[in-house]
Amino acid sequence: MNILINAIIQELFLGISIQRTLVSLSKLYSLFYKKGKKGIPKNLGTILTPFALSIWVMDDGCLNKKSLILNTQ
């Protein structure tokens, strides 16, 4: 019985969490996803602040010889 109740609660929670989105995140999503495919906008330099770029580098960046690689996964 507990397994069934947990499954129902999880399904309800997932349904609610998928439905609720923040407007600011929707705007960001539309910048990076076109026709369902992820890409990097050409105006990324104007979108990111130096602080945001530094967080991205520290979180998902790595140095490869002389190149900086930023993961976008």
N, C-alpha and C positions, 0 to 999 in steps of 0.2 A: 504494500500500500504506500509506503514512504517513497519508493522509487517512482510510482505513478504520479504522486503529488509533486515530487521534485521535478519530474519531466514537464508537467503542466505549468508549474511556476516558471521554469526556465524558458519554455516556449512563449509564455506571456511576456516575460521580461525582454526576451530578444525581439519580440514583435513591437514592444513599446520603444526600445532603444533604437531600433532601425527607423522608426517613424519620426523620432525627434532629432532634428538637426539644427545646428546654429547657423544663422544667416551668414555670419562671417566665414564659417568653414565652407559653406556652399559657394561663396565667392572665390575662395582659394581653390576649391575643387575645380571650378570652371576654368581657372587659369592654367591648371596643370593637366587636365583631361579634356581631350577633344575627341568626340565620337567614340568614347569609351577607352581610348588609348592614352597612356600617360606620356607626357613630353615636358620638356623644359621650355618655358616661354622665353622668347628672344629679349624681352624687356626685364629679365630677372634682376639685372643690376639696379633697376629703378624700383623694384618691388621690395627687395631685401635691404634692411638697414645693415650697417657694419656689425652691429651687435647680433642680429639674427644670423648673419653669415658666419660669425665666429662660433655661435652655438652649433650650427650645422657642421662645421669643420670639426669641432671637438667631439660631437656626438657620432657622426657618420662619415668622417673624412679620414684619409690616410695619405701619407707621402710615399710615392713610388719613384725612387731616384730623384728626378727633378720635377715631377708632376704631382699635383694635388688632385686626388680623386674624391669626389663627393658621391656617396651612394644615394640612390633615389628610390630604393625599394620600399 
